[in-house]
Amino acid sequence: MNIETKNALGEGLVDALGFVAGAMAGGLLARAFGLDFLSEQGWGTGSIAGILLVGLGAGLGKTLARKLLRRQP
């Protein structure tokens, strides 16, 4: 396996881990605010806000993970 492939696989793994960790953090933050979208019935304001927090957390987690990967020592 050449170095470019290894770098691409590493970057993809870091992106995936950052995405999942950010989504989990966003979900926990939503639950802390009482916006548990999994237990609510229907598409109320709390459900939509909780889903938005999960999406925001996922995007921020991926961005942060990528910045940490590209940081120079």
mmCIF file of the N, C-alpha and C atoms, coordinates in Angstrom:
data_MODEL
# 
_entry.id   MODEL 
# 
loop_
_atom_site.group_PDB 
_atom_site.id 
_atom_site.type_symbol 
_atom_site.label_atom_id 
_atom_site.label_alt_id 
_atom_site.label_comp_id 
_atom_site.label_asym_id 
_atom_site.label_entity_id 
_atom_site.label_seq_id 
_atom_site.pdbx_PDB_ins_code 
_atom_site.Cartn_x 
_atom_site.Cartn_y 
_atom_site.Cartn_z 
_atom_site.occupancy 
_atom_site.B_iso_or_equiv 
_atom_site.pdbx_formal_charge 
_atom_site.auth_seq_id 
_atom_site.auth_comp_id 
_atom_site.auth_asym_id 
_atom_site.auth_atom_id 
_atom_site.pdbx_PDB_model_num 
ATOM 1   N N  . MET A 1 1  ? 0.855   -1.166 0.000  1.00 0.00 ? 1  MET A N  1 
ATOM 2   C CA . MET A 1 1  ? 0.000   0.000  0.000  1.00 0.00 ? 1  MET A CA 1 
ATOM 3   C C  . MET A 1 1  ? 0.908   1.238  0.000  1.00 0.00 ? 1  MET A C  1 
ATOM 4   N N  . ASN A 1 2  ? 0.635   2.167  -0.898 1.00 0.00 ? 2  ASN A N  1 
ATOM 5   C CA . ASN A 1 2  ? 1.500   3.346  -0.973 1.00 0.00 ? 2  ASN A CA 1 
ATOM 6   C C  . ASN A 1 2  ? 1.102   4.392  0.069  1.00 0.00 ? 2  ASN A C  1 
ATOM 7   N N  . ILE A 1 3  ? 1.925   5.415  0.201  1.00 0.00 ? 3  ILE A N  1 
ATOM 8   C CA . ILE A 1 3  ? 1.749   6.417  1.249  1.00 0.00 ? 3  ILE A CA 1 
ATOM 9   C C  . ILE A 1 3  ? 0.489   7.249  1.036  1.00 0.00 ? 3  ILE A C  1 
ATOM 10  N N  . GLU A 1 4  ? 0.131   7.516  -0.215 1.00 0.00 ? 4  GLU A N  1 
ATOM 11  C CA . GLU A 1 4  ? -1.070  8.301  -0.492 1.00 0.00 ? 4  GLU A CA 1 
ATOM 12  C C  . GLU A 1 4  ? -2.329  7.568  -0.043 1.00 0.00 ? 4  GLU A C  1 
ATOM 13  N N  . THR A 1 5  ? -2.359  6.273  -0.268 1.00 0.00 ? 5  THR A N  1 
ATOM 14  C CA . THR A 1 5  ? -3.505  5.479  0.158  1.00 0.00 ? 5  THR A CA 1 
ATOM 15  C C  . THR A 1 5  ? -3.594  5.423  1.674  1.00 0.00 ? 5  THR A C  1 
ATOM 16  N N  . LYS A 1 6  ? -2.458  5.260  2.333  1.00 0.00 ? 6  LYS A N  1 
ATOM 17  C CA . LYS A 1 6  ? -2.446  5.245  3.795  1.00 0.00 ? 6  LYS A CA 1 
ATOM 18  C C  . LYS A 1 6  ? -2.921  6.578  4.359  1.00 0.00 ? 6  LYS A C  1 
ATOM 19  N N  . ASN A 1 7  ? -2.481  7.677  3.762  1.00 0.00 ? 7  ASN A N  1 
ATOM 20  C CA . ASN A 1 7  ? -2.917  8.999  4.218  1.00 0.00 ? 7  ASN A CA 1 
ATOM 21  C C  . ASN A 1 7  ? -4.414  9.191  4.011  1.00 0.00 ? 7  ASN A C  1 
ATOM 22  N N  . ALA A 1 8  ? -4.930  8.731  2.866  1.00 0.00 ? 8  ALA A N  1 
ATOM 23  C CA . ALA A 1 8  ? -6.359  8.863  2.585  1.00 0.00 ? 8  ALA A CA 1 
ATOM 24  C C  . ALA A 1 8  ? -7.185  8.032  3.565  1.00 0.00 ? 8  ALA A C  1 
ATOM 25  N N  . LEU A 1 9  ? -6.733  6.823  3.849  1.00 0.00 ? 9  LEU A N  1 
ATOM 26  C CA . LEU A 1 9  ? -7.452  5.976  4.807  1.00 0.00 ? 9  LEU A CA 1 
ATOM 27  C C  . LEU A 1 9  ? -7.414  6.575  6.212  1.00 0.00 ? 9  LEU A C  1 
ATOM 28  N N  . GLY A 1 10 ? -6.266  7.101  6.596  1.00 0.00 ? 10 GLY A N  1 
ATOM 29  C CA . GLY A 1 10 ? -6.154  7.743  7.911  1.00 0.00 ? 10 GLY A CA 1 
ATOM 30  C C  . GLY A 1 10 ? -7.048  8.957  8.024  1.00 0.00 ? 10 GLY A C  1 
ATOM 31  N N  . GLU A 1 11 ? -7.088  9.769  6.975  1.00 0.00 ? 11 GLU A N  1 
ATOM 32  C CA . GLU A 1 11 ? -7.940  10.952 6.991  1.00 0.00 ? 11 GLU A CA 1 
ATOM 33  C C  . GLU A 1 11 ? -9.416  10.565 7.046  1.00 0.00 ? 11 GLU A C  1 
ATOM 34  N N  . GLY A 1 12 ? -9.791  9.532  6.322  1.00 0.00 ? 12 GLY A N  1 
ATOM 35  C CA . GLY A 1 12 ? -11.171 9.066  6.355  1.00 0.00 ? 12 GLY A CA 1 
ATOM 36  C C  . GLY A 1 12 ? -11.565 8.532  7.731  1.00 0.00 ? 12 GLY A C  1 
ATOM 37  N N  . LEU A 1 13 ? -10.658 7.825  8.362  1.00 0.00 ? 13 LEU A N  1 
ATOM 38  C CA . LEU A 1 13 ? -10.927 7.298  9.701  1.00 0.00 ? 13 LEU A CA 1 
ATOM 39  C C  . LEU A 1 13 ? -11.071 8.428  10.715 1.00 0.00 ? 13 LEU A C  1 
ATOM 40  N N  . VAL A 1 14 ? -10.204 9.425  10.622 1.00 0.00 ? 14 VAL A N  1 
ATOM 41  C CA . VAL A 1 14 ? -10.287 10.570 11.536 1.00 0.00 ? 14 VAL A CA 1 
ATOM 42  C C  . VAL A 1 14 ? -11.593 11.330 11.311 1.00 0.00 ? 14 VAL A C  1 
ATOM 43  N N  . ASP A 1 15 ? -11.985 11.512 10.046 1.00 0.00 ? 15 ASP A N  1 
ATOM 44  C CA . ASP A 1 15 ? -13.256 12.178 9.750  1.00 0.00 ? 15 ASP A CA 1 
ATOM 45  C C  . ASP A 1 15 ? -14.428 11.411 10.355 1.00 0.00 ? 15 ASP A C  1 
ATOM 46  N N  . ALA A 1 16 ? -14.418 10.097 10.181 1.00 0.00 ? 16 ALA A N  1 
ATOM 47  C CA . ALA A 1 16 ? -15.525 9.280  10.690 1.00 0.00 ? 16 ALA A CA 1 
ATOM 48  C C  . ALA A 1 16 ? -15.591 9.328  12.215 1.00 0.00 ? 16 ALA A C  1 
ATOM 49  N N  . LEU A 1 17 ? -14.446 9.217  12.871 1.00 0.00 ? 17 LEU A N  1 
ATOM 50  C CA . LEU A 1 17 ? -14.434 9.265  14.334 1.00 0.00 ? 17 LEU A CA 1 
ATOM 51  C C  . LEU A 1 17 ? -14.883 10.628 14.854 1.00 0.00 ? 17 LEU A C  1 
ATOM 52  N N  . GLY A 1 18 ? -14.428 11.698 14.211 1.00 0.00 ? 18 GLY A N  1 
ATOM 53  C CA . GLY A 1 18 ? -14.853 13.032 14.610 1.00 0.00 ? 18 GLY A CA 1 
ATOM 54  C C  . GLY A 1 18 ? -16.338 13.240 14.399 1.00 0.00 ? 18 GLY A C  1 
ATOM 55  N N  . PHE A 1 19 ? -16.874 12.726 13.292 1.00 0.00 ? 19 PHE A N  1 
ATOM 56  C CA . PHE A 1 19 ? -18.297 12.844 12.990 1.00 0.00 ? 19 PHE A CA 1 
ATOM 57  C C  . PHE A 1 19 ? -19.143 12.133 14.040 1.00 0.00 ? 19 PHE A C  1 
ATOM 58  N N  . VAL A 1 20 ? -18.773 10.898 14.354 1.00 0.00 ? 20 VAL A N  1 
ATOM 59  C CA . VAL A 1 20 ? -19.546 10.115 15.321 1.00 0.00 ? 20 VAL A CA 1 
ATOM 60  C C  . VAL A 1 20 ? -19.433 10.707 16.732 1.00 0.00 ? 20 VAL A C  1 
ATOM 61  N N  . ALA A 1 21 ? -18.223 11.089 17.124 1.00 0.00 ? 21 ALA A N  1 
ATOM 62  C CA . ALA A 1 21 ? -18.041 11.679 18.452 1.00 0.00 ? 21 ALA A CA 1 
ATOM 63  C C  . ALA A 1 21 ? -18.806 12.995 18.576 1.00 0.00 ? 21 ALA A C  1 
ATOM 64  N N  . GLY A 1 22 ? -18.776 13.810 17.534 1.00 0.00 ? 22 GLY A N  1 
ATOM 65  C CA . GLY A 1 22 ? -19.517 15.071 17.552 1.00 0.00 ? 22 GLY A CA 1 
ATOM 66  C C  . GLY A 1 22 ? -21.021 14.853 17.606 1.00 0.00 ? 22 GLY A C  1 
ATOM 67  N N  . ALA A 1 23 ? -21.506 13.865 16.858 1.00 0.00 ? 23 ALA A N  1 
ATOM 68  C CA . ALA A 1 23 ? -22.936 13.568 16.881 1.00 0.00 ? 23 ALA A CA 1 
ATOM 69  C C  . ALA A 1 23 ? -23.370 13.074 18.266 1.00 0.00 ? 23 ALA A C  1 
ATOM 70  N N  . MET A 1 24 ? -22.544 12.262 18.879 1.00 0.00 ? 24 MET A N  1 
ATOM 71  C CA . MET A 1 24 ? -22.873 11.785 20.232 1.00 0.00 ? 24 MET A CA 1 
ATOM 72  C C  . MET A 1 24 ? -22.864 12.931 21.236 1.00 0.00 ? 24 MET A C  1 
ATOM 73  N N  . ALA A 1 25 ? -21.891 13.827 21.108 1.00 0.00 ? 25 ALA A N  1 
ATOM 74  C CA . ALA A 1 25 ? -21.837 14.990 22.001 1.00 0.00 ? 25 ALA A CA 1 
ATOM 75  C C  . ALA A 1 25 ? -23.055 15.885 21.786 1.00 0.00 ? 25 ALA A C  1 
ATOM 76  N N  . GLY A 1 26 ? -23.444 16.083 20.536 1.00 0.00 ? 26 GLY A N  1 
ATOM 77  C CA . GLY A 1 26 ? -24.633 16.876 20.240 1.00 0.00 ? 26 GLY A CA 1 
ATOM 78  C C  . GLY A 1 26 ? -25.894 16.235 20.791 1.00 0.00 ? 26 GLY A C  1 
ATOM 79  N N  . GLY A 1 27 ? -25.975 14.919 20.699 1.00 0.00 ? 27 GLY A N  1 
ATOM 80  C CA . GLY A 1 27 ? -27.129 14.208 21.260 1.00 0.00 ? 27 GLY A CA 1 
ATOM 81  C C  . GLY A 1 27 ? -27.201 14.318 22.771 1.00 0.00 ? 27 GLY A C  1 
ATOM 82  N N  . LEU A 1 28 ? -26.056 14.218 23.417 1.00 0.00 ? 28 LEU A N  1 
ATOM 83  C CA . LEU A 1 28 ? -26.024 14.367 24.880 1.00 0.00 ? 28 LEU A CA 1 
ATOM 84  C C  . LEU A 1 28 ? -26.370 15.794 25.299 1.00 0.00 ? 28 LEU A C  1 
ATOM 85  N N  . LEU A 1 29 ? -25.903 16.758 24.534 1.00 0.00 ? 29 LEU A N  1 
ATOM 86  C CA . LEU A 1 29 ? -26.236 18.154 24.822 1.00 0.00 ? 29 LEU A CA 1 
ATOM 87  C C  . LEU A 1 29 ? -27.736 18.406 24.637 1.00 0.00 ? 29 LEU A C  1 
ATOM 88  N N  . ALA A 1 30 ? -28.299 17.819 23.599 1.00 0.00 ? 30 ALA A N  1 
ATOM 89  C CA . ALA A 1 30 ? -29.739 17.958 23.369 1.00 0.00 ? 30 ALA A CA 1 
ATOM 90  C C  . ALA A 1 30 ? -30.525 17.344 24.532 1.00 0.00 ? 30 ALA A C  1 
ATOM 91  N N  . ARG A 1 31 ? -30.099 16.186 24.985 1.00 0.00 ? 31 ARG A N  1 
ATOM 92  C CA . ARG A 1 31 ? -30.783 15.553 26.123 1.00 0.00 ? 31 ARG A CA 1 
ATOM 93  C C  . ARG A 1 31 ? -30.652 16.388 27.385 1.00 0.00 ? 31 ARG A C  1 
ATOM 94  N N  . ALA A 1 32 ? -29.493 17.024 27.581 1.00 0.00 ? 32 ALA A N  1 
ATOM 95  C CA . ALA A 1 32 ? -29.292 17.866 28.758 1.00 0.00 ? 32 ALA A CA 1 
ATOM 96  C C  . ALA A 1 32 ? -30.231 19.061 28.740 1.00 0.00 ? 32 ALA A C  1 
ATOM 97  N N  . PHE A 1 33 ? -30.546 19.551 27.543 1.00 0.00 ? 33 PHE A N  1 
ATOM 98  C CA . PHE A 1 33 ? -31.482 20.667 27.406 1.00 0.00 ? 33 PHE A CA 1 
ATOM 99  C C  . PHE A 1 33 ? -32.936 20.216 27.391 1.00 0.00 ? 33 PHE A C  1 
ATOM 100 N N  . GLY A 1 34 ? -33.179 18.914 27.496 1.00 0.00 ? 34 GLY A N  1 
ATOM 101 C CA . GLY A 1 34 ? -34.543 18.391 27.486 1.00 0.00 ? 34 GLY A CA 1 
ATOM 102 C C  . GLY A 1 34 ? -35.126 18.254 26.094 1.00 0.00 ? 34 GLY A C  1 
ATOM 103 N N  . LEU A 1 35 ? -34.272 18.139 25.082 1.00 0.00 ? 35 LEU A N  1 
ATOM 104 C CA . LEU A 1 35 ? -34.719 18.030 23.692 1.00 0.00 ? 35 LEU A CA 1 
ATOM 105 C C  . LEU A 1 35 ? -34.464 16.621 23.170 1.00 0.00 ? 35 LEU A C  1 
ATOM 106 N N  . ASP A 1 36 ? -35.028 15.642 23.834 1.00 0.00 ? 36 ASP A N  1 
ATOM 107 C CA . ASP A 1 36 ? -34.799 14.240 23.484 1.00 0.00 ? 36 ASP A CA 1 
ATOM 108 C C  . ASP A 1 36 ? -35.686 13.870 22.304 1.00 0.00 ? 36 ASP A C  1 
ATOM 109 N N  . PHE A 1 37 ? -35.115 13.889 21.109 1.00 0.00 ? 37 PHE A N  1 
ATOM 110 C CA . PHE A 1 37 ? -35.886 13.643 19.897 1.00 0.00 ? 37 PHE A CA 1 
ATOM 111 C C  . PHE A 1 37 ? -36.253 12.177 19.716 1.00 0.00 ? 37 PHE A C  1 
ATOM 112 N N  . LEU A 1 38 ? -35.610 11.295 20.442 1.00 0.00 ? 38 LEU A N  1 
ATOM 113 C CA . LEU A 1 38 ? -35.917 9.875  20.305 1.00 0.00 ? 38 LEU A CA 1 
ATOM 114 C C  . LEU A 1 38 ? -37.163 9.462  21.084 1.00 0.00 ? 38 LEU A C  1 
ATOM 115 N N  . SER A 1 39 ? -37.469 10.153 22.157 1.00 0.00 ? 39 SER A N  1 
ATOM 116 C CA . SER A 1 39 ? -38.603 9.742  22.977 1.00 0.00 ? 39 SER A CA 1 
ATOM 117 C C  . SER A 1 39 ? -39.863 10.572 22.729 1.00 0.00 ? 39 SER A C  1 
ATOM 118 N N  . GLU A 1 40 ? -39.747 11.681 22.013 1.00 0.00 ? 40 GLU A N  1 
ATOM 119 C CA . GLU A 1 40 ? -40.920 12.514 21.755 1.00 0.00 ? 40 GLU A CA 1 
ATOM 120 C C  . GLU A 1 40 ? -41.774 11.917 20.653 1.00 0.00 ? 40 GLU A C  1 
ATOM 121 N N  . GLN A 1 41 ? -43.053 12.178 20.747 1.00 0.00 ? 41 GLN A N  1 
ATOM 122 C CA . GLN A 1 41 ? -43.989 11.745 19.705 1.00 0.00 ? 41 GLN A CA 1 
ATOM 123 C C  . GLN A 1 41 ? -44.150 12.865 18.689 1.00 0.00 ? 41 GLN A C  1 
ATOM 124 N N  . GLY A 1 42 ? -44.048 12.544 17.421 1.00 0.00 ? 42 GLY A N  1 
ATOM 125 C CA . GLY A 1 42 ? -44.253 13.533 16.376 1.00 0.00 ? 42 GLY A CA 1 
ATOM 126 C C  . GLY A 1 42 ? -43.039 14.407 16.135 1.00 0.00 ? 42 GLY A C  1 
ATOM 127 N N  . TRP A 1 43 ? -43.271 15.425 15.316 1.00 0.00 ? 43 TRP A N  1 
ATOM 128 C CA . TRP A 1 43 ? -42.210 16.339 14.904 1.00 0.00 ? 43 TRP A CA 1 
ATOM 129 C C  . TRP A 1 43 ? -42.422 17.698 15.535 1.00 0.00 ? 43 TRP A C  1 
ATOM 130 N N  . GLY A 1 44 ? -42.290 17.759 16.845 1.00 0.00 ? 44 GLY A N  1 
ATOM 131 C CA . GLY A 1 44 ? -42.448 19.014 17.558 1.00 0.00 ? 44 GLY A CA 1 
ATOM 132 C C  . GLY A 1 44 ? -41.184 19.852 17.498 1.00 0.00 ? 44 GLY A C  1 
ATOM 133 N N  . THR A 1 45 ? -41.259 21.010 18.092 1.00 0.00 ? 45 THR A N  1 
ATOM 134 C CA . THR A 1 45 ? -40.119 21.923 18.120 1.00 0.00 ? 45 THR A CA 1 
ATOM 135 C C  . THR A 1 45 ? -38.929 21.308 18.853 1.00 0.00 ? 45 THR A C  1 
ATOM 136 N N  . GLY A 1 46 ? -39.184 20.600 19.932 1.00 0.00 ? 46 GLY A N  1 
ATOM 137 C CA . GLY A 1 46 ? -38.106 19.955 20.683 1.00 0.00 ? 46 GLY A CA 1 
ATOM 138 C C  . GLY A 1 46 ? -37.391 18.891 19.861 1.00 0.00 ? 46 GLY A C  1 
ATOM 139 N N  . SER A 1 47 ? -38.155 18.129 19.082 1.00 0.00 ? 47 SER A N  1 
ATOM 140 C CA . SER A 1 47 ? -37.541 17.099 18.235 1.00 0.00 ? 47 SER A CA 1 
ATOM 141 C C  . SER A 1 47 ? -36.650 17.713 17.172 1.00 0.00 ? 47 SER A C  1 
ATOM 142 N N  . ILE A 1 48 ? -37.162 18.740 16.522 1.00 0.00 ? 48 ILE A N  1 
ATOM 143 C CA . ILE A 1 48 ? -36.388 19.392 15.464 1.00 0.00 ? 48 ILE A CA 1 
ATOM 144 C C  . ILE A 1 48 ? -35.123 20.031 16.039 1.00 0.00 ? 48 ILE A C  1 
ATOM 145 N N  . ALA A 1 49 ? -35.239 20.697 17.173 1.00 0.00 ? 49 ALA A N  1 
ATOM 146 C CA . ALA A 1 49 ? -34.073 21.325 17.800 1.00 0.00 ? 49 ALA A CA 1 
ATOM 147 C C  . ALA A 1 49 ? -33.044 20.272 18.215 1.00 0.00 ? 49 ALA A C  1 
ATOM 148 N N  . GLY A 1 50 ? -33.501 19.134 18.734 1.00 0.00 ? 50 GLY A N  1 
ATOM 149 C CA . GLY A 1 50 ? -32.584 18.062 19.109 1.00 0.00 ? 50 GLY A CA 1 
ATOM 150 C C  . GLY A 1 50 ? -31.847 17.495 17.909 1.00 0.00 ? 50 GLY A C  1 
ATOM 151 N N  . ILE A 1 51 ? -32.554 17.308 16.816 1.00 0.00 ? 51 ILE A N  1 
ATOM 152 C CA . ILE A 1 51 ? -31.928 16.798 15.595 1.00 0.00 ? 51 ILE A CA 1 
ATOM 153 C C  . ILE A 1 51 ? -30.914 17.806 15.059 1.00 0.00 ? 51 ILE A C  1 
ATOM 154 N N  . LEU A 1 52 ? -31.246 19.081 15.131 1.00 0.00 ? 52 LEU A N  1 
ATOM 155 C CA . LEU A 1 52 ? -30.307 20.115 14.687 1.00 0.00 ? 52 LEU A CA 1 
ATOM 156 C C  . LEU A 1 52 ? -29.040 20.131 15.541 1.00 0.00 ? 52 LEU A C  1 
ATOM 157 N N  . LEU A 1 53 ? -29.179 19.919 16.842 1.00 0.00 ? 53 LEU A N  1 
ATOM 158 C CA . LEU A 1 53 ? -27.998 19.864 17.704 1.00 0.00 ? 53 LEU A CA 1 
ATOM 159 C C  . LEU A 1 53 ? -27.110 18.666 17.376 1.00 0.00 ? 53 LEU A C  1 
ATOM 160 N N  . VAL A 1 54 ? -27.726 17.549 17.053 1.00 0.00 ? 54 VAL A N  1 
ATOM 161 C CA . VAL A 1 54 ? -26.940 16.370 16.670 1.00 0.00 ? 54 VAL A CA 1 
ATOM 162 C C  . VAL A 1 54 ? -26.193 16.642 15.367 1.00 0.00 ? 54 VAL A C  1 
ATOM 163 N N  . GLY A 1 55 ? -26.863 17.232 14.391 1.00 0.00 ? 55 GLY A N  1 
ATOM 164 C CA . GLY A 1 55 ? -26.214 17.555 13.126 1.00 0.00 ? 55 GLY A CA 1 
ATOM 165 C C  . GLY A 1 55 ? -25.098 18.578 13.287 1.00 0.00 ? 55 GLY A C  1 
ATOM 166 N N  . LEU A 1 56 ? -25.344 19.581 14.102 1.00 0.00 ? 56 LEU A N  1 
ATOM 167 C CA . LEU A 1 56 ? -24.332 20.593 14.361 1.00 0.00 ? 56 LEU A CA 1 
ATOM 168 C C  . LEU A 1 56 ? -23.117 19.982 15.063 1.00 0.00 ? 56 LEU A C  1 
ATOM 169 N N  . GLY A 1 57 ? -23.370 19.120 16.035 1.00 0.00 ? 57 GLY A N  1 
ATOM 170 C CA . GLY A 1 57 ? -22.275 18.447 16.728 1.00 0.00 ? 57 GLY A CA 1 
ATOM 171 C C  . GLY A 1 57 ? -21.464 17.564 15.793 1.00 0.00 ? 57 GLY A C  1 
ATOM 172 N N  . ALA A 1 58 ? -22.142 16.867 14.877 1.00 0.00 ? 58 ALA A N  1 
ATOM 173 C CA . ALA A 1 58 ? -21.436 16.004 13.932 1.00 0.00 ? 58 ALA A CA 1 
ATOM 174 C C  . ALA A 1 58 ? -20.534 16.821 13.012 1.00 0.00 ? 58 ALA A C  1 
ATOM 175 N N  . GLY A 1 59 ? -21.053 17.917 12.504 1.00 0.00 ? 59 GLY A N  1 
ATOM 176 C CA . GLY A 1 59 ? -20.242 18.764 11.632 1.00 0.00 ? 59 GLY A CA 1 
ATOM 177 C C  . GLY A 1 59 ? -19.068 19.392 12.351 1.00 0.00 ? 59 GLY A C  1 
ATOM 178 N N  . LEU A 1 60 ? -19.308 19.879 13.552 1.00 0.00 ? 60 LEU A N  1 
ATOM 179 C CA . LEU A 1 60 ? -18.217 20.479 14.325 1.00 0.00 ? 60 LEU A CA 1 
ATOM 180 C C  . LEU A 1 60 ? -17.177 19.443 14.735 1.00 0.00 ? 60 LEU A C  1 
ATOM 181 N N  . GLY A 1 61 ? -17.634 18.241 15.078 1.00 0.00 ? 61 GLY A N  1 
ATOM 182 C CA . GLY A 1 61 ? -16.693 17.177 15.448 1.00 0.00 ? 61 GLY A CA 1 
ATOM 183 C C  . GLY A 1 61 ? -15.796 16.785 14.290 1.00 0.00 ? 61 GLY A C  1 
ATOM 184 N N  . LYS A 1 62 ? -16.373 16.686 13.093 1.00 0.00 ? 62 LYS A N  1 
ATOM 185 C CA . LYS A 1 62 ? -15.569 16.351 11.917 1.00 0.00 ? 62 LYS A CA 1 
ATOM 186 C C  . LYS A 1 62 ? -14.573 17.463 11.603 1.00 0.00 ? 62 LYS A C  1 
ATOM 187 N N  . THR A 1 63 ? -15.017 18.695 11.692 1.00 0.00 ? 63 THR A N  1 
ATOM 188 C CA . THR A 1 63 ? -14.136 19.827 11.428 1.00 0.00 ? 63 THR A CA 1 
ATOM 189 C C  . THR A 1 63 ? -12.991 19.890 12.430 1.00 0.00 ? 63 THR A C  1 
ATOM 190 N N  . LEU A 1 64 ? -13.297 19.694 13.695 1.00 0.00 ? 64 LEU A N  1 
ATOM 191 C CA . LEU A 1 64 ? -12.268 19.729 14.733 1.00 0.00 ? 64 LEU A CA 1 
ATOM 192 C C  . LEU A 1 64 ? -11.271 18.582 14.554 1.00 0.00 ? 64 LEU A C  1 
ATOM 193 N N  . ALA A 1 65 ? -11.770 17.394 14.236 1.00 0.00 ? 65 ALA A N  1 
ATOM 194 C CA . ALA A 1 65 ? -10.881 16.249 14.035 1.00 0.00 ? 65 ALA A CA 1 
ATOM 195 C C  . ALA A 1 65 ? -9.948  16.489 12.855 1.00 0.00 ? 65 ALA A C  1 
ATOM 196 N N  . ARG A 1 66 ? -10.466 17.073 11.785 1.00 0.00 ? 66 ARG A N  1 
ATOM 197 C CA . ARG A 1 66 ? -9.633  17.345 10.619 1.00 0.00 ? 66 ARG A CA 1 
ATOM 198 C C  . ARG A 1 66 ? -8.575  18.408 10.927 1.00 0.00 ? 66 ARG A C  1 
ATOM 199 N N  . LYS A 1 67 ? -8.949  19.431 11.711 1.00 0.00 ? 67 LYS A N  1 
ATOM 200 C CA . LYS A 1 67 ? -7.972  20.459 12.098 1.00 0.00 ? 67 LYS A CA 1 
ATOM 201 C C  . LYS A 1 67 ? -6.885  19.871 12.983 1.00 0.00 ? 67 LYS A C  1 
ATOM 202 N N  . LEU A 1 68 ? -7.256  18.963 13.872 1.00 0.00 ? 68 LEU A N  1 
ATOM 203 C CA . LEU A 1 68 ? -6.250  18.329 14.726 1.00 0.00 ? 68 LEU A CA 1 
ATOM 204 C C  . LEU A 1 68 ? -5.323  17.440 13.921 1.00 0.00 ? 68 LEU A C  1 
ATOM 205 N N  . LEU A 1 69 ? -5.850  16.812 12.872 1.00 0.00 ? 69 LEU A N  1 
ATOM 206 C CA . LEU A 1 69 ? -5.031  15.944 12.035 1.00 0.00 ? 69 LEU A CA 1 
ATOM 207 C C  . LEU A 1 69 ? -4.013  16.762 11.247 1.00 0.00 ? 69 LEU A C  1 
ATOM 208 N N  . ARG A 1 70 ? -4.400  17.927 10.768 1.00 0.00 ? 70 ARG A N  1 
ATOM 209 C CA . ARG A 1 70 ? -3.529  18.745 9.927  1.00 0.00 ? 70 ARG A CA 1 
ATOM 210 C C  . ARG A 1 70 ? -2.601  19.657 10.719 1.00 0.00 ? 70 ARG A C  1 
ATOM 211 N N  . ARG A 1 71 ? -2.745  19.679 12.043 1.00 0.00 ? 71 ARG A N  1 
ATOM 212 C CA . ARG A 1 71 ? -1.901  20.556 12.875 1.00 0.00 ? 71 ARG A CA 1 
ATOM 213 C C  . ARG A 1 71 ? -0.447  20.100 12.770 1.00 0.00 ? 71 ARG A C  1 
ATOM 214 N N  . GLN A 1 72 ? 0.422   21.060 12.583 1.00 0.00 ? 72 GLN A N  1 
ATOM 215 C CA . GLN A 1 72 ? 1.848   20.773 12.494 1.00 0.00 ? 72 GLN A CA 1 
ATOM 216 C C  . GLN A 1 72 ? 2.486   20.835 13.878 1.00 0.00 ? 72 GLN A C  1 
ATOM 217 N N  . PRO A 1 73 ? 3.401   19.920 14.193 1.00 0.00 ? 73 PRO A N  1 
ATOM 218 C CA . PRO A 1 73 ? 4.052   19.931 15.515 1.00 0.00 ? 73 PRO A CA 1 
ATOM 219 C C  . PRO A 1 73 ? 5.018   21.087 15.668 1.00 0.00 ? 73 PRO A C  1 
# 
